[in-house]
C-alpha cells in the first residue's frame, strides 16, 4: 500500500531562495545528491531491463537513443520517484498545489557510432510542449509545466550526451541562432552533473540533447509536472497501481475528480473539477496547509 500522505522528510528539502532565483533567472537549476548511490544503482538496474526489453522491439540499433514514454507505472520504484522527498517539494513551490504528472520518459543514450563522431551539426534546440508555443499568447508565454530529470550516469565531463541549455531563454519566445547553420547559440551551456543529481527546468527553456562521445551509456529519467487542467502528454498507464497509491499520488496520476462535497457541484466529476477543484480533488493542498499553514496554499 502506498504512503497515506507525503513523507514529512520532504519539508527539509523545500525550494531555497538561491534555487528560486536560478529558476526565475536561468530557467533551470541542479540539485546534487538528490538520489543516494543505492537508489541510483536500483534505478539503473530497472533502466537496463528496459533497454533489454524494448531496444529490439522498437527496432533500434545498439548506438541509437532509446526513449520510453509513460514508464512511471512499470515498477514501484518508478512510482516512488513521483513524490521523492528531496525533489517534490521544490516542484509544488514552483508550480503550486494544483498539479499532476503529465509526462514521463526514460532516455538511454549509448555512445555514438564511430563513423558519426566527426559530424559537425547544430544541436536540436527546442522548447517543450509543441503547440503550446504556437497557440498561447504573450511574451514570454506561461510556464504551465516543468520537468525534473534524474541523472543515473555521470555527466560531469563534456561529451557524455550532456543536456545543453541557453540560460534565460525561457523569458523569450524566440531563440536567435548563428546564421552559419551549424553553430550553437554562443550563450549555451552544458549541464555537467554527477550521477544522483536532479535537473529542474522550465518547459519554455530552449534546450537540447547532445551526442554521447564517451564510452559509457547515458541514462536519464524525466518526470514532467503541470497544472491539472493540461491534458497529459502520455496515455498514463497507471490504473493498475491506483488502488495502492495515497490520495496525493492519485492526484498526481490524474485520478478523476471527486464527487461533489460542501462546495456544491464545483469539482465534481465534470471537467470543471480540473479548473475549479473542490478540496477532495486536490489532497496535496490540504497536506501543505496542515504542515505549512494557510499562507502556503494561497490563493
Helices and strands as residue ranges (DSSP letters): G 8-13, H 17-26, E 28-31, H 37-54, E 66-69, G 72-74, H 76-80, G 81-83, H 88-95, E 99-109, G 114-116, H 132-135, E 145-151, E 163-166, G 169-171, E 188-191, E 198-202, E 207-209, E 218-227, G 239-244, H 247-252, G 271-274, G 279-281, H 283-292, G 294-297
